[in-house]
Amino acid sequence: MGARAVRVRARGRAARRYARRVSAPRCPLRALALAALLASGCAPEAPPSVLLVVADALRADALSCYGGPARTPRICELAERGVLFEQAWAGGPWTAPSAVALFTGSHASAFADDPPAAPARVFHVGDEHETLAEALAARGYAVAADVDNFLAHRANALQGLTPLDPRSQGAGGAAAALPPPARDDDRVQRMYASVDFLLSAPAPFFAVRWIFDPHAPYEPPARWLEALAPAAASLPRPLSFYASLGHENAAARLRRHAKAMAEPERALLRALYHAEVESVDERVGWLLDALGRRGLRERTLVVLTADHGEAFGEHGVWLHGKALYEELLRVPLLVAGPGVAAGRRVAQPVSLADVAPSLRELLGLPPGDEQGASFAALLRPGPGAPAGAERAAYAGSPNGTAHGVDALRVGALKLIAHADGRAELYDLGADSGETRDLAAERPQDVARLRARLEALRAENEGRRRARLAARASGDRERVREETRRELEALGYVEGGADAAAAARRAEPAPEEAR
């Protein structure tokens, strides 16, 4: 729709092509010829597909299955069929660090650029890191993404995923499966590509659908907007004003107006947000229905989460990106599908960095170079995970920076550590709204969590430096090979060792390369 925030298609780097792999048959006749195997009646069992759905700026406590006011039956159907994590953290309070954590299984500060190339390019995932998508593609999965938020692409977090065609007209079945599009609303058409993929892609597949809503502006589809008109009738401005906040210079404009609003106006903003959440629920339902149409509902792992939450004046914060309080970090995380317990709620803290390691374990892939801790044991039917080390969750990188402020949660205790040495400590079990800072009362807990946080910071920095070194080495080799080919093509040198030596001589001196 013309007035809405611009959606920039995420275009990962050039898609890698992989031959599809046939799974080894789980059958005692494994060593016999294929004809004998088929005659025996033992058919190869295909691995499950994966559908990952990300809703932008969706705080957990908006959903009905998290006790929120938005009616979200399709999302919460996943809670009935699978596992709901009550205390899941984003990788940070804005998109880039969370996208990096989600797709790499590691903390974003381990991928910080040096120096940052731009505010929107603080982090960068390079070729030296194998993402979950690349690991699955190497196993024969069809991998594709339909991502509305350009920041995930800017960080190259979508490395290995093939972008779906934004010009899709629903020819693969989506146009017939979805409701007619509204004249001034592109949300139905924006689902065509991903629904077409789910209806036609060869299984197994790894599909990512990143929905930009309920990100500001809080402008739900017409039928939700019309339902809110009576509530706006007594307010000083028309409903269209509140729904359009966030279009131009979104953060500054909405924050400026919201801080001066009376409570009835703020309540309308929250109602508009919750209406957008309900519209997201409808779109999630379209994806789930596409799986059902193909009979893949029981053969697909579905993961639903968000990149961060959204603040509505709590702790003096509006929108997102500027703080590490729960309204910004706590996100929904639901997993349903084959091998997953039904109707389970998990209270232990987890984070988006844990998702990739967990999927690797569930799908039988070897562990990757990831910092996240698999929660696969919490998903499997049975008694759940055995008693062991207390789970922790980490988040950082507010204010569009890679360093400065980060947070660590261990059990119910949460530490927010600031760059100037200040610390905030909250007991989320007794104070979920973070209204009482316990740092002065419990210095031993502050010291214990700070020591653990410092160790994690050191690990992040070590990984960051190792990646930058590997990237620089890889860049030199790539430039050297390109130079060799260019010199050879121009006829200046013969191929082989002579060309390689000439390419090395053509490199700039170290002082020239700075």
N, C-alpha and C positions, 0 to 999 in steps of 0.2 A: 504494500500500500504506500502511496506516494509520500504521506506525511510521516510515516514511521521511521525509526532509526534505520540507517543504511545497513543492510546485511552484506557483508563482504564474504564471498565464497572462500572457504579454506582450500588452498591448493597445495597439497603436500608436494614434496620433491617428486621427480619423475617416478612413475609407478614401476615397481619391479615385477617382472613376469616370472612366475614359477610354474613348473609342471605340476599338475595335480597328482597327489600321491594316493595310491590305493592302500588302505589300512591292511595290516596283516590279519588274516582271519583268526578269530579266537576259537579254535577248534582243534581236536586231537589229530586231525588229518592234515595238519599244517604242511608237512613235508611232501605230500602227494601233489600230483599235477592238478592244475586248475579244474580240468574236467572232472577228475575224481572228487575234488572238493565240492563242486556244485552237485554232483550226483549224490553225495553223502547228505545233502540238505543243509550243510553249514555255510551260511552266507557271511561275507565280511561285515563286521559291525562298524558303521561309519562313526567317527567321533562327533560329539555334539557341536552344533554351531553356537555362536555367541552374538547376542545383540546388546550393545552398550548404549544406553540412552542417558544423555546429560541435559538437564534443564538449567538454564543460566540464571543465577541469582535466586535460587529456590532455597529458602530456609526450611529446615526440617519441620519446625512447629507450625507451618502453614497447612500441612497435609492432615487429613482426617485420621489416618492411622497413626499419626504422631500426636494426636490430641488437638489438631488445629481446626480452624473454622472453615477452610475450603473443602468443598465436597469433591473427593478424589477417588471414586470407586475403582477406576481402572488401575491406577498406580497401587492402590491398597490391595487390589486383588493379588498383586505380587507378594504382599505380606502374608496373605492366606495360603498361597501356594509355596512360599519359600521362607527366607530369613530376613528379618528387619533388624538393622543395627541402630540402636537407640542413640549411640554416642559416636557418630562418625564425624571426622574432621576433614575439612578441605585442606589443600596444601598451602593455602594462604587466603587472604580476604579479597583477592581479585583473580581474574581469569588465568593469566600467564603462569604463575607458580603452581596453580592447581592442575592446569593442563599438563605441565611437565611431570608433576608427581603422578598423575593418573596414568599416563601412557608410558612412562619410563620405569615406574616403581621405585623412584628415588626422589630425594628432596630437591627442590628447584635451585637452591643456592649452590648445589653441586654442579649446576649447569650455568652459573652466572657468567656473563660475558665480562671481559677485562680489557678495556673499560666497557660499560654498557654502550651499545651502538645508538640507542635512542630510548626514551621512556617506555615505548612499547616493545623494545627488543632488549630487555634486561637479561633474558635467559636465551640459551640456544642449545638445542639437542643436535649433536653432530653425528657424522657417519660412524664415529668410533663407538657409538652406543647402539646396541640392538634393542629395538623396541619390541613390545609384545606383538604388534602387528607384523613386524618382520619375522619374528620367530614363528608365528602361525602361518604366514605365507610360505615359509620354507617347508612347512609340513603339508602343504597342499591346500590351505584354506584360501578361498576367495576373500579378499580384504577390501573394504570400501568404506568411505566416510562421506557424510552429508553434514557439514558443520557450518553453522551460521555466524560464529564469532571469529573474526579475523585474528585475534590475539593468539589463539591456539596454533594457527598457521605461522604467525610471526615468530613464535618460539621454536618452530619446526617440531612441535610435539607430535604432529600427525605423520611423522616420518614412516614410510612404508605403507601408508594407506592410499588407495586410489580414490581421488575425489569423484563423486558422482556428478553427472551432467546437470547443472542448474537449469538448463533449458528443457528438462524433461516435461513432456506434455501428458504424462500418465498413460502412454501407449502400452506399457507393460501390464496394465490392469488396474492401476491406481485410479484413473479417471472414473472407472466404473465402480470401484470399491468405496470411494470417498464421496462425501456430500458435494453438491454443486458449489463451486467457489463463489464467494461474494464479489460483487463488482469492484469494490474499493478495498479489498482485503486479500493479501497474497498468502495468507497462512495455509489455506488448503493446497494451493499449487506448490507451496514450499515443501509439502510432504510427498509430492508425487515421486521424486527420484528415489527416496528411501523405501517407500512402499513398493514401487516397481522392483527394486532390487530384492526385497524380501519375497516377493511373489515369483521371482524368476531366477535368482542366483543359484548356481550349483552349490549344493551342500557338500562339505561343511563350509561355512562362511563366518567371517568376523565383520559385523556391520556396526558402524558408529553413527548415531543420529544425535547431533547437538542442536537443541532447540533454543533459540535466543530468548524466548519468554521464560519467566515473567520479568525479565530485565526491564528497567525503565526505558521509555515512558510506559506507565501502567495504562495501557489502552486496549482493553479486552475486545473481542469481537462484538458485533452490534447487539446480539440478544442479551449478552451480559451487561453491556453498557446501558441498554434501555431499562433493565431491571433496577439499575442504580439511580435512575433519574429522580424518583420521588425523594430519595435521601439527599439529593443535591439541591432540591427546590428551594430550601430555606437558607442556603449558603450565599455568601456575598458574591461569588463568581459562578459562571455557568459550568456545567459538568465538563464541557469540552476543554475548559482551561485546565482543570485538574488532570484530565486524561492525557493532555498534551505536554505536561511538564516533563522535561527531560529530552525534548527533541533538539533544541539548540543549546549547545554548551551544557549538556545534561546535568553534570554534577553541580556546577555552580548555580544554575538556574533553580533546580529543584531544592537544593539545600537552602538557598537564599529565601525562597518563598516559604518552604516548610517551617523554618525556624520562627517565622512571624505568624504562622497560622494558629487559629484557635483549635481546640480539641475536636469539634465537629468536622472541621476541614481535614485534620490529620486522620480522623476516623475514615473519611471518604477515601483518602489516599490508600489506607490499608485495605479498604473494601475493593478498590480498583485492582490492587495487587492480588488479592485473593481471587478475584474474578479471572485474572490472567492465569493464575495457578490452575483454576478449574478448566480453562481452555487448553492448557498444556495436558491436563489429564485426558481430555478428549483425544488429543493427538497421539498420546501414548497408547490409547485404546486402538487407534487405527493401526499402529505397528503390531500390537498383539494380535489383532484380528487377521492381519496379513499372514502371520505365522500359523494361525489356526486354519486359514483357507488352504494352506499347503500341507496340513497335517504335521507341522514341525513344532507345535507347542510343547510337546514332551521331549523333543530332541534339541531344544535350544536353551542355553543358559542366558537368562535375561538379567542384566544388571542396570539398575536405575540409580542415578546420583545427581549431584549438582556441583558446579565449580566453586561456589561460595554462597553465603546467605545474603540477607539484605537487612539494613538497619532502618528503623522508623523512629529515631530520636532517642533510643536507648543509649545511655552513656554519652548523650549529646551528639550522636553520629547519625547521619542519614546516608542512604544508598550503601556503598561498600568501598573497600580499598584502603580505608584509613585507620583501621584498628584491628585488634585480635580478640574481640569479645565474642561470646557464643552466638549472638545473632548473626555474626558474619562467618564464623568457622563451622558451626554445627550444620551439617547437610544431611539430607536423606541418603540412605544406602540400603537398597533392597536387592536380594539375589534370589532367583527362582529358576528351577529347571531340573534336569536329570542329576541325580546324586545329591540333591539339596533337600534338607529337612523341610517339612511344611509347618507353617504357623509358629515358627520359633522367633523369639525376640531376644537379642543379645545386648546386654548392658555394658560389656567391656569396651573400652575405647579402641577405635580403629581409625585409619586415615586413608585418604585416596592413594597414598603411596603403597598401601597394602593390597590394592586391587589386582595389579598386574602379577605379583608373586602368587596370589591366591588362584587366579585363573590358570597360571602356568601349572600349579600343582593339580588342580582339578582336571586339566586337560592332558596330564601326563607329560608335560614338557620339562626338560631339565631346568633347574634354577638359573636365572639370569644374573647379571651384575647389578643387583638391586638392593636398596637399603630397606625397603618395606618388608614387613613380616607377614607371611601368609596367614590368613584366617580360615583356610580351607577346613581345618578341624572343627571350626565353629559352624560350618555349613552342613556337614555330613549328618545323616540320620543316626540316631543313637544318643548316648549320654552327653555328647558334646566334647569340647576340648578337655584333655586332662589338666589337672592343676599343674601349674608351672610358673614361669617368670611372669610378673605382672606386665600387662600390655601397656605400651606408651603410644602417644600420638604427638607429632611435631607439626608446627605451622610457622610460617614466617613471611617476610618480604612484603609488608604493607607499603603504602605510599609510592608504589611504582619503583621500588628500589630492591636491590638484592640483599642488602645487609641493613643492620640497625636495630630491628625489633623482631623478636621471635618468641614463640610460646611452646611450652612442653606440658603435656598432661600425663600424669602417671596415676592410675587409679582415679580417685575423685579429686586429687589435687592438681591445680593448674597454676603454672608460673608464667607470667609475662615479663620478659627481660628487655629493658630499654637500652639503647646505645650509650646513654649517659650514666649507666650503672643502676638506675632505679629498677625496682622489681615490684610486681603486684602478685599476690598469692590469693587464690580463691579455693574454697572447698565446694566443688560443684554438686556434691551429694546433698549438702545442707543449704546451698545458696546458688541455685542454678542461674539466677539473674545477675550474679556477680555484683552484688550490692555492698559487700563487706570485704575490704582488703585486709587480709590476715598477715601481711608481710612483717609488720612490726611485732605482732604477737607470737609468731612462729618462725623465728630466725633459723632454727635448725632445719626446718622443712625447706626454707628458701635456699639454704646452703646446699642441701642434698640435691634438690632439683636443679640448682644452678650448676653444680658439678657435672651432673648428667648432661645438661644442656651444653656446657662448654665442651665436653667430649664429643658430642654430636656436631657442634660447630667445627671442631677440629677435623672430624671425619669429612664433613662437607667440603671444607677448604682443601683437604688433601685430594679428594676426588676431583674437585674443580681444577686444581693445578695439573693433575695427571691427565685430565681430558684436554686441557689447553695445550699441553706438551704433545700429546698424541695427535691433536688436530693440526698443530703447526707442522709436525713431521709429515703428516699425510698431505698437507697442502704443498709442502716442498716437493714431495715425490710426484704429486699430480702436476704441478707446474713444470717440473723437470721433464715428465713424459710428454706434456703438451708441447714444450719447447723442442724436444727431440723430433716429434712428428712434423712440426712446422719447418725445422731446419732441413729435414730429410725431403719434405715435399718441395721445398724451394731449390733442392739440388745442391745445397751447400756442403752436405756431408753424406756419406754412405750410411746405410742402416747399421744396426748392431752397436758394438762397443764404441766405435768412433763417434756415432751420433750421441750416445749417452755422455761421452766425455765432453763433447761440444756443448751439450745442454748444461752440464755442470759449470763449464767455463762461462756460460751466458748468464748465470745467476748473479744478481747484484751482490756487492759486498755487504757484510752485516750492517755497516753504518748507513748504506744506501737504502736498506730494506726497512728501516725504522719508520 
